[in-house]
């Protein structure tokens, strides 16, 4: 009878996939060309509808172009998503515009993730991941400049939709978008002016939205607390929070006589 060792009981290591298995399945060139021809035809038709202010039909046209576009062509997909965001802006559908612009940015991130230290930061060392991204760009026939320009366009559209939507979270998101745009040195003079104006006018709006939403939240919490305390003949007015100026913390004081 053979003995069983600890090594025998260990689960077998998963087989490593080959580079071919990890590579995105691409269509043969002829099939890809046929789909791209259809994509360009549908996109051009949707562009004409946009130019005539038929935004609902333009969205349908862009959706059809998306259906014909191979799912690994991230740049082409990003273009359509950004165009759809522009349509939603014209229709004042702010949430849909934010969603479409975000989808455009996600597609661009697959090709060329934005630098955490600023878009124009120099790369001192090319690692394997960076090399793969550069190779993917070359295969797709796209340049970093094209991607940066499309990224700026999608960010501007998302930021505008977030400002129009309003609310603390949306305005905070718009502020982040404009700060990212402020790091881009290839914006047009008009876009640069838009970014500077937004960054100067957003802080007071952000603070106002923050205070408003915090006040509404505290009001809801107070109503909830009063419902819990009412059977005991108490209310939240019986409790005061006093700030300690030395530590910045708060202490709670109970006032039984408060009605």
N, C-alpha and C positions, 0 to 999 in steps of 0.2 A: 504494500500500500504506500503510495507516494505521499510525501508530506507537502503541505501548502505553506508557502512563505508569504510574508507581508507584501512582497513585490507582486506575487501572483494575484493578490486581492485588490491591487490598485487598478483603477479604471484605465482603460487604454487611452493613450494620448490621442486627441482628435487629429485626423489627417490634415496636413497643411494643404491649402488649395494652391494650385499652380497659378502663375502670373496670368495665364490665359483665362482661367476660371474667374479671377478677380477683375479682369478687364470687362468694361461695359460691352454688352453685345451690340454691335453695330450692324446696320443693314449693308447689303452689298452696294457698291457705288451706284449702280443703275437704279436700284430701288430708292436709295436715299435721294438721288437727283430728281426722280419723279415726284416724290413727296415734297421736296423743297420747291419744285416748280409750282405745285398746287398750293403750297404754303404762301409763296410770293404772290400768286394770283389772288388768293382770298384776302391776304393782307392789304394789297393794293385796292381791292374793292371796298374793304372796310374803311381804309383811309379816305376814300372818296365820300363815303357816307358820313364820316366824321366832319369832313370839310363842308358838307351841306347841313350840318347841325342835326343829323338824324342819328343821335347818339345811341338809342336803344338798338337800332338795326346795326350800327357799327359794332356794338358789343357782340351781337350775334355773329357778325362776320369774323371778328377776332376769335371768338370761340371755335368757329369752324376751322380757322387757320391753326388753332392750337391742336385740334383733333388730327390734323394732317401732319403735324410736325413731329419728327422722331423725338422721343422723350429724353435723349441724351444731348440734344442741341440746346444747351442752357441759354446761350446768348439770344437765339431766336425766340425762345420761350419768354425770356425776360423782356424783350421788345414788345411782344404782344400783351404781357401782363401790365407793363407800364402804359401802353396805349389804352388798355381797358380802364386803368386807374384814371387816365385823363377824361375818359367818357363819364365815369362816375362823378368826377369833379364837376363837369358841366351839368350833370343831373342833380347836383347837390346831395348825392348819396355818399355822405362822408365815410361811414363805416365800410362800405363796399370799396371805396377808393383806397382807404388805408389797407384793407386786406389785399387788394390787387397789387398795390405798390410794394407791400411786404413780400408777396410772392415773387415779384420781379427781382427784388434785392436778394432773396434766398437763392434764386437761380444764378445770379451773378456771384454769390458767395461760393457756389460749387466750383466756379472757374477761377476766381481770384479773390480770396477772403481779404477784407479790408484790414490794414495794419493797425494794431492796437496803439502804436506810438505815433500815428499820423500817416496819412496816405503817402506823403512825399518822403518818408524816411528811407534812407539808403539801406540796402541789404548788403551786409558785409560778408556773409557766407551763404552759399547756396546749399541747402540741405536736400535730402532725398525728396521731401514733400514739395519743396519749392520747385525742384527740377521737374517733378511730375506735373505741377500746375503749368509751368512754362511749356512743357511738351503738349499738354492738352490745349493750350492757347494756340500753339502753332498748328496743331492738327485741325482746329476749328477755324483757322484763318482769321482769328481776331487778335487785336493788339490790346495791351494794357490801357492805352489811351481811349480806345473805343469803349472798353468796359467802364473806365472812370467817368466818361461822359454820360453813359447810360445810367450809371449808379447815381450820379448827381441829379439827373432828370427824375428818377424814381424817388429819391430822397426829398426833392423839392415838392413833388406831388403829394407824398405822404405827409410831409410837414404841414402843407397848406390844409389838407383834409383834417389833420389833428387839431389845428387851430380853429377851424370852422366847427368841428364837433364840440370842442370845449370840454371843460371838466379837468380836474386836477391831473388825472393819469394821462389824458390825451395831450394836455399842454406840456406836461413833463416830457412826453415822448417827442413832441415837436421841438422842444428845447434841445434834446439830445440830437435830433436830426440836423438842426441848424448848426450845432457845435461841430458835428462831423463835416458838414458842408464848409464851415469856416476854415477847415484845414486843407481844403482843395484849392490849388492855385490856378486851375484852368477854367474857373467859372467866368461867364461873361460879366461885363461891368454891371448890367442890370440885375443879374442873379446875385452878385456880390452885394449890391445895394439892398436887395430883398433880405439877404441873410443878416446883414448888419442891423437893419431896421428891426427885424424880428428879435434878435438877441438883445436889443435895447428896450423893446416894449414888452417882452414876455415876462420878465421877473415880477413886476407888480401884478400882472394877471395871474401868474402862478400862485403868488402869495394870497391873492383874493380868493381864488378857487380853493386853495388849501384850507383857509380859515372857514369858508362857507361849508365845505364838505365835513370838516371836523366838527363844526357847530351842529350840523344836521345829525351827525353820528352821535354826538353827546346828547342831543335832544332825544333821540331814540333810546339811548341807554338809560336816560333819566326816566322816561316813561316806563321802561321795563322795570327799573328799580322801584319806582313808585307802586307798580302793580304787585311786586313781591312784598314790599314793606307795609302796604295798606292794611292787611289783616292784623298787624301789630300796632296800629295806630301811629305809624311813622311814615315819613317820606324822605326823599333824598335831600330835602331842605334841612333835615336834622344833621346832616353831615357836611362839614366844610373841609376843603383841602387847603392847607397853608404851606406856602413855599418857604423853605429854609434858604435864605440868601447866601449862607456860607457854603452849603454843600450843593445847592441847586435841586435837592430832593424835596419831596412833599410828605407832609404828615396829615393824618385825618383826625379831625376833632368832632366830637359828638355834642350836639346842643339839643337837649331833651325838650326845652321850652319852645323850640321853633315849631310853628304850625304851618 
